[in-house]
Amino acid sequence: MSRFWSPFVKDLVPYVPGEQPKLDNLIKLNTNENPYGPSPKVVEAIRTQLDDSLRLYPAPNADLLKDTIAGYYGVTAAEVFVGNGSDEVLAHIFHALFQHGKPVLMPDISYSFYPVYCGLYGIEAKALPLAEDFSIRPADYRGENGGIIFPNPNAPTGMLLPLDGIEQILQANPDSVVVVDEAYIDFGGETAIALVGRYPNLLVTQTLSKSRSLAGLRVGLAVGHADLIEALERVKNSFNSYPLDRLAIVGAVAAFEDQAYFEQTCQAVISSRDELSKGLQERGFQVLPSAANFVLARHGERDAEELAAGLRAQKVIVRHFRAPRIEQFLRITIGTPEQNHALLRALDSLL
């Protein structure tokens, strides 16, 4: 703490991202990165921009990318917002659309950045307990609120809320913005973007970090009614008019255009997830049903923290959350088949 800090800063509790360890020969299964690289067309598109044009600012509205996303999802460009990763998009949502003086509703086990944003913008957060089986109960999301947000599939549970459950929440809250954070939707769920035309209070966010293997490029998006998008644009243009650089724009466009590669890698992750879940269950783990590129699992007899430490000693890194209700769970990113088998071998030596 410094005497030069403002009173506001000293009380902030920042988000802590997953560890990015600098170890050789590491099997890194802790931050939900895609085990497969981006489409070769993405790499080639970025190469085309590596010239004198880098001296110029990028397009502030990223119209090329917005038009591509709009065409992909069958919406208009006015219903699309893009930003520097979905975290930035979410930050603008908390600032532009959630109402002060009323609590923002979210699951008690969820993306831990949400309460951080509430602290940053002075918004009350109200955590609603998941059901005993760790599912979201739509009936709980009622009553006065300043907005609603939840991931779907949820993180870190990986569990999916079907579209009819999302509609129940939307119908019960016509005067509140409902944000569905779809960072992992492409690994087993149906996007709620299909509902945007019927619900003016719905905003859906996505990222290219997971299913499109572009965590290093930082591209996020939101789709919703044009009035909601305009609010985000107002905040963005009061904060940073150029959130996406020239490389990110063309790389993201190429990622959306290579549908075959996208489907191939998503299916590979899904297949590996099913195989890994089976392997964990055979070793005494309870594995929550996942529609994401990770699983949340706990062993019936062994302490999660000890298992995580034992795996780390064998250069296999998984995520352990020291949080109520999930302190005995490990979140394990789906790797390549070879990485998953190495994880299981490491667990065999521990168990």
N, C-alpha and C positions, 0 to 999 in steps of 0.2 A: 504494500500500500504506500502511496506517495501523497505528500501534502498538496501536490498539484492535481490530484484526482478530484472530479466533481463528486458531490454526495451521491449522485445517481449511480455512478460507476462502482463505487465501493460495495454496494449491496447486490450487484449482479452475480448470478450463479451461472457461469457459462456452460454450454454443452460440451461434453467430452467425447470426441469421436473415437471410433475404434482404433486400436493401436496399429501403427505402421512400422513394425520392427525392422531393423537393418541387420538381418542375419543371413548368412549364406545357406543355400540348400534348404530353404524354409518351405513348409507346406502351410500356406496362409489361408485359413478358413474362418476368418473372424470378422470380415467387413462386407460380406455379401457382394464382392466383385464377381463379375462373370469370369469363369475359367477359360473362356474362349476369347480370342482377340476380336477386334472390330472387323467389319466387312472390308475386304481388300479395296472395294470401291471407295470406302471412307478414306483410307490412306492415300489413294490416288487423287481424290478430290482435294485433300489438304495439300498435296504436293503441287497442284496447279496454282496454289495461292502463294507459294514460297518464291516470291519475286519482288520487284520494286513496288508493287501495289501495297505492301505492308506499311509503307510510309503514310498511307491514307487511312482515315478513320473508317470503320465498318459502317454498314447501313444501320442507322440508329433504331429503325423499326424492324429490322431483320425480315423484311417483307418476303423474300424468297423462302425462308424457312416457314413463316406463317402460312403462306400459300400452300406449301407442301403438306404441312400438318392438316390444314383445313381440307385439302383434297383427300388425304388419307382417311380422315374420320367423317367425311361428309358433312362438314359444317362450313361456315363462312370465315374468312380471315378476321373479321371483326369479333369473332367469338374465340380467338386464340391469343394467348399471351405467352411470351418466352422470356427466359431469364437465365442468369448464371447459376445453373443447377437448380433443382427443385427446392433446395433450402432457401435460396434467395426468393423464389416465387412464393414460398410459404411465408417468409418474413413480410413480404409486401401484402399478402392476404391478411395477416394479423393486423397490420397497420391500417390498411385501407377499408376492410370490410367487417371486422369484428367490432362489436359495440362496447364501449366503456360503460361501466356502471352495472353491467350484467355479466354473470359468469359464462365463460366459454366451456362447453361440455366436451369431454374427451374420455376415452377409456383409461382406467387406472393403470393398465399394462399396455403401453403404447410407445410411440416414437418419443423419446425423451427430450427432443428439441421443442415440443409444443409448450411445455411449462416454461422453458427458457424464453421463448418469444413472448409469453404472457408477462414474464418479469421485465423484459426489455421494453414493452409498450404499456406497462401499467394496467394489464387486464387481469381480472380474476379468473383463475383456472379451477374448474370443478371436475374432478376425476370420478367417473362412474364405474363401479366394480364390474369386471367381466363376470360371466356366469361361472359356475363351478367347473364346467368343462372348458373354460377360457374363451368362450364365444361371446360376441357382442349381442346384447339383448336390445332390439330396437325399441321395445316398449319403455325402456329406461330413459330414452332421450325425448323427454317431454317437459313441459313447464317453461317458465320464463328463462330466457338465456340470451346471450349476446352473440351466439354463433355456435356451430357444432363442427368438430373435426375428428376424423379417425382414418387410419390407414386401412386399405382393403386390397389384398390380404393384410391383416393386422401384423404389426411388427412390435415385438419379436416373436409372436406366437406363430405366425404364418397362416393363421386360420382365415377363411374366406367368408364374407357376408354376402349371400345371394342378392341379386338386384331387387327382389321383392322386399327384402329387409331394408334396403336403402330407400325404397319408395315409402315404406312405412314411416321412416324418420322424416323424409321430405314432406309427406302429407301432414304429419303432426306438427310441423314447424314452418308454416308458409311465410312467416315474417322474419325468419332467421336464415342467414347464409349457412348452407351445409357444404362442407368441404370434404371430398373423398380423395384421399392421398393414395394414388395408385402406383407407387414406386415399383411394386412387384406383380402387377396385374397380368402381365404377359406370360407368367409361368403357371397359369391354371385357372384364371378367372375371366369374367366377362366385364368389359369396361362399362362404367356408368355414363360414359359420354353419350350413349344411346338415349339417355333420359334428359339430356340438356334441353332439348326443344320443348319438353313438357313441363319443366320445372325451372322458372327464372331465378330461383334461390340456390340452384345447384352449381358448384364449381368443382371440377375434376382436375387434379394435378398429376403429372407424370414426370418421369426422368428418363434420360437416355443412358444413365450410368449403369443400369442393371441389365435389362434384356438386350440392349443394343451395344453393350461392351464399351461404353464411352465415359467411364467414371473420371478419366483424366482430362476430358474435354470440357466438362461442366456445362451441361445444357439441360434445362428444365422447361416445363410448359404447363399451362392451365387452359382448360376449355370450359366456357360457360356463356351465359347470356351477355350480349354486348355491353350492357350497362355495368355488369361486374367487371368486365375486362377494361372498360374505360377507367374505372376507379384504380385498377392496378397500374394502368399506363400513367395516370396522374402521379402516383407515388413514385414509380420508376423514373419518370422524367424530372422529378424533384430530387432524385437521389443519384442516378447514374444513367445518362442517356445512351451509353454504349456498353451494356452488360455482356454482349456476345461479340467476340472478335471475328475477324474474317475467316479464320480457320474453323472455328466452331460452327459458324453458319453453314459453310459448304459441307463440312463433315457430317453435320446432323442431317442435312438434306439427303446426302448420299446414303446414310443409314436407313432412312425411311424408304428410299427408292429400291434398296436391295432386299426385297421381301423374302426371297428364297433363302438367303443366308440367315436372316432373322428367324425364320421358322425352323431352319435346321438346327441352329444353336439353342433355341428355346426348347425344342423337343429333346435335344441331347441332355440338357439340364434336368428336364422333367423325368426322363428315363433314369438318369443317375440318382435323382432324389428318391425315386421309388425303390431302387436297388439299395441305396444307403439306408433308407428307413427300415427295410427288411433286415439288413445286416445288424443294425442297432437293436432292433427288437429281439433278434436271436441272441444278443448278448445281454439281455436283461433290461433294456431301456424302454421306457414309455416314450413314444414319439407322437407329438400332437399332429393331427392332419394338416398338412401344409400345401398351400397353393403358391408358394414363393420359391426363391432359389436358396432356401435354407430350411433347416428343421430345428425345432426346439425339443430337446430330449432330456430326460432325467433317468438315472439308474435307480433300480429298486433298492440297492444296498450301499452304494458307494457315494461319498460326498463329492459334489460337483466341483468345488474349489480344488480339492485334491486331484481329481481327474484332470482338470484343466492344467494344473501345475505339472502333473506327470506327462501329459501330452506335450507340453512346452519343452520339457527336458529332452523329448525326442524330436524336437523341431517341428511339431504340429501345433498350430495356434488356432484356438477356437475362442468364442466369446462367452465369458461368464458374467452374469448380471447379479450384483449383490443387492437385490431389490426384493421387497416383500412378495410372497407367493411364488416367485420364480428363482429364488436363491439356490435351489437344487437343480436347476436346469442349465444346460449348455446350449447355446445357439451355434449351430454348425453350418457354415456356408457349403453349398454343393460345389465340389470341385470336379476335376476330370475323373474319369473312372480310376486312373492310376492314383490320383491324390486321395480319393475316397477309400481305396483299398489300403493305402498306406495308413490312413487314419484308423481303419479297423484293425490292422495289424498292431498298431501302437496300443489300441485299447485292449487287444488280447494280452499283451505283455503286462498291462496294468491290472487286468481283471483276473 
